[in-house]
Amino acid sequence: MGRFTGLKTALILGGDRMDDQFAALHENPDIIIGTPGRLMHVIMEMNLKLQSVEYVVFDEADRLFEMGFADQLQEIIRRLPDSRQTLLFSATLPKLLVEFARAGLTEPVLIRLDVDSKLSDQIKLSFFHIRVDDKQALLLHMLRNIVKPQEQTVVFVATRHHVEYIKELLTLEGIECAYIYSALDQTARKINIGKFTHRKAMVLIVTDVAARGIDIPMLDNVINYNFPSKPKLFLHRVGRVARAGRSGVAYSMIGPDEMPFVYDLHLFLGRPVVFATPELPQDSEGVFGRVPQSLLDDESSHLVTAHENSLDLQNMLHVSENAYKQYLKSRPSPSPESFRRVKNTDLSSMAVHPLLGSGLEKMELERLQIVDAIKGYKSKATIFEINANNKTQAGGVMRAKRSRDKPLVEKFSRQRDSLAAESLLHQPVKPPPPPAPPPPSPPQLTMRTMQCTTQTKMKTI
């Protein structure tokens, strides 16, 4: 950015040679850009005082404090002069950041942008309900058929092992991609970032920690391969698209274990969960829908062949599955309210997502509806009553048990219906648009009106 300004900069990052960083600081740069850990290390080694610093900027300040850099930041602030100006840029306001601003800043001023909306109006959201084992097939279908070839896409996954597995899978399928995770070598990190920013690879696979320091201004799409456990983390992810007035799309794959987090997100955003129906148009925004099995079957054959022909891919898949089990142990739990809403939600009646169902034939849609009806069928008779008559002992036992449990079953059904009604009642509803004002009646020209008009024109002149 400052190439033609004449300003001298020094870059202090972990993974680079410290001798080169010492030399860069000895040249008395105008601007120092660095990460808290390495910058603090260099300051301690060189015993820098930093008394000539006039401005200090903390970008992504909320994540810096959440990731445990508070002590380093406090030490850096302590070495700065009292006359400096401190600027903190943050998408959210966590408690640690507020406490730091109160204790470490003098007369702080809060400047908020887009207070009324947590998400940009230019971002379109799509949610796909899918099994965990089918996420690879859906990712391949989206990159081949939904995402345009000239658009850049960032895929967020849970762990570094998922990054390595998805990268290997896309490479075998002929999709050029770049990848970044926190433990990646600094040289390899720069190579992959340059590969993506120069559009040699249109897909970037990252983890949340590794993506914090990446600035991609012209990003088009974000794919949440693993749905984030916190609403604020979702905002950090999808906030990378639709910048500077551009539009963008955020696609999210939702497994059965991730459903409560979807409710947490919508409660945080103040939006209702919109389930797909056959009547919704293809460009509907914020819809939660199902993925047709026929689309997954087309990609599953490629996946089976790729895994059979590559022992490395099989090993990476096994490692990523074990890593996901460990990830689930450390993942924060959703709210009890969201758990309750998931239990009261009937997903069997949910239609195919309009973005995926537009290309299906009418016969295919009818077949899917029949399959859904079969899945939702529940027989009133038990296995003990099949081919049984009134004289059999098994049939008599089940009839007696059903008669005894009928009041409890009816009580449970009433409670479930009341909870479902209460859940719908608490969902936010957008107010209807205000009625259009009636057309103004033509003014009647009176002497008083002509006099006021003449006075107004004279004042304007």
Long-range contacts (C-beta under 8 A, 24 or more apart in sequence): 2-31, 7-31, 9-33, 10-34, 12-38, 12-39, 12-42, 13-38, 13-186, 14-38, 14-186, 15-185, 15-186, 15-187, 15-189, 16-186, 18-42, 18-45, 22-46, 35-213, 36-64, 36-69, 36-72, 36-73, 36-76, 37-69, 37-72, 39-72, 39-76, 40-72, 40-75, 40-76, 43-75, 43-76, 43-79, 48-79, 49-79, 50-76, 50-79, 50-80, 50-81, 51-80, 51-81, 52-81, 53-80, 53-81, 53-84, 54-83, 54-84, 54-85, 55-84, 55-85, 55-86, 55-87, 56-80, 56-84, 56-85, 56-86, 56-87, 57-86, 57-87, 57-88, 57-89, 58-86, 58-87, 58-88, 58-89, 59-89, 60-89, 60-90, 60-91, 60-212, 60-213, 61-88, 61-89, 61-90, 61-97, 62-90, 62-91, 62-92, 62-93, 62-94, 62-97, 62-232, 63-212, 63-236, 65-94, 65-96, 65-97, 65-100, 66-94, 66-96, 67-209, 70-96, 70-100, 73-100, 74-100, 74-104, 77-104, 82-106, 91-232, 91-235, 91-236, 91-239, 92-232, 92-235, 118-235, 118-268, 118-269, 119-235, 119-238, 119-239, 119-269, 120-239, 120-242, 122-242, 122-245, 122-246, 122-247, 122-248, 123-238, 123-241, 123-242, 123-247, 123-248, 123-249, 123-250, 124-247, 124-248, 124-249, 124-250, 124-285, 124-286, 125-238, 125-249, 125-250, 125-252, 125-285, 125-286, 126-249, 126-250, 126-251, 126-252, 126-285, 126-286, 126-287, 126-353, 126-355, 127-252, 127-254, 127-262, 127-286, 127-287, 127-288, 127-289, 127-353, 128-251, 128-252, 128-253, 128-254, 128-289, 128-290, 128-291, 128-353, 128-356, 129-254, 129-259, 129-288, 129-289, 129-290, 129-291, 129-347, 129-350, 130-253, 130-254, 130-255, 130-290, 130-291, 130-296, 131-255, 131-256, 132-255, 132-256, 132-257, 134-291, 134-296, 134-300, 135-225, 135-253, 135-255, 136-166, 136-169, 136-299, 136-303, 137-295, 137-296, 137-299, 137-300, 137-303, 138-253, 138-291, 138-295, 138-296, 138-299, 139-166, 139-223, 139-225, 139-253, 140-169, 140-170, 140-173, 140-175, 140-299, 140-302, 140-303, 141-295, 141-296, 141-298, 141-299, 142-223, 142-251, 143-170, 143-175, 143-203, 144-175, 146-251, 146-355, 147-220, 147-221, 148-220, 149-202, 150-202, 151-202, 151-220, 151-221, 152-196, 152-199, 152-202, 152-203, 152-204, 152-216, 152-218, 152-219, 152-220, 152-221, 153-202, 153-203, 153-204, 153-219, 153-220, 153-221, 153-222, 153-223, 154-203, 154-204, 154-205, 154-206, 154-211, 154-216, 154-219, 154-221, 154-222, 154-223, 154-240, 155-203, 155-204, 155-205, 155-206, 155-223, 155-225, 156-206, 156-207, 156-208, 156-211, 156-222, 156-223, 156-224, 156-225, 156-226, 156-228, 156-237, 157-205, 157-206, 157-207, 157-225, 157-226, 158-207, 158-225, 158-226, 158-323, 158-324, 158-327, 159-207, 159-320, 159-323, 159-324, 159-326, 159-327, 160-184, 160-207, 160-323, 161-316, 161-319, 161-320, 161-322, 161-323, 162-207, 162-225, 162-226, 162-320, 162-323, 162-324, 163-205, 163-206, 163-207, 164-316, 164-319, 164-320, 165-313, 165-316, 165-317, 165-319, 165-320, 166-205, 166-225, 167-205, 168-310, 168-312, 168-313, 168-316, 169-303, 169-306, 169-313, 170-203, 170-205, 172-306, 172-310, 172-313, 173-302, 173-306, 175-203, 176-200, 176-201, 176-202, 176-203, 177-201, 177-202, 177-203, 177-204, 177-205, 178-203, 178-204, 178-205, 179-204, 179-205, 179-206, 180-204, 180-205, 180-206, 180-207, 180-210, 180-211, 180-214, 181-206, 181-207, 181-209, 181-210, 182-207, 182-209, 182-210, 184-210, 208-233, 208-236, 208-237, 211-237, 211-240, 212-236, 216-240, 217-243, 217-244, 218-246, 219-243, 219-248, 220-248, 220-249, 221-248, 221-249, 221-250, 221-251, 222-248, 222-249, 222-250, 222-251, 223-250, 223-251, 223-252, 223-253, 224-250, 224-251, 224-252, 224-253, 225-253, 226-253, 226-258, 226-327, 227-252, 227-253, 227-254, 227-255, 227-258, 227-261, 227-262, 228-261, 229-261, 229-331, 229-332, 229-334, 230-264, 230-332, 231-264, 231-265, 231-268, 231-269, 232-268, 234-265, 254-288, 257-328, 259-342, 259-345, 260-334, 260-335, 260-338, 260-339, 260-341, 260-342, 261-334, 261-338, 262-288, 262-338, 263-334, 263-335, 263-337, 263-338, 263-341, 263-342, 264-334, 264-335, 264-338, 267-335, 267-337, 267-338, 270-428, 271-428, 272-427, 272-428, 272-429, 273-427, 275-350, 275-351, 276-350, 276-351, 276-352, 276-353, 276-354, 276-357, 277-351, 278-351, 278-357, 278-365, 280-351, 280-354, 281-354, 282-354, 282-355, 282-358, 283-354, 284-354, 287-353, 287-354, 287-355, 288-350, 288-353, 289-350, 289-351, 289-352, 289-353, 289-354, 289-355, 289-356, 289-357, 290-347, 290-350, 290-351, 290-352, 290-353, 291-352, 291-353, 291-356, 292-352, 292-356, 292-357, 292-360, 292-364, 292-368, 293-368, 294-360, 294-364, 295-356, 340-419, 340-423, 341-423, 344-416, 344-419, 344-420, 344-423, 348-372, 348-375, 348-376, 349-376
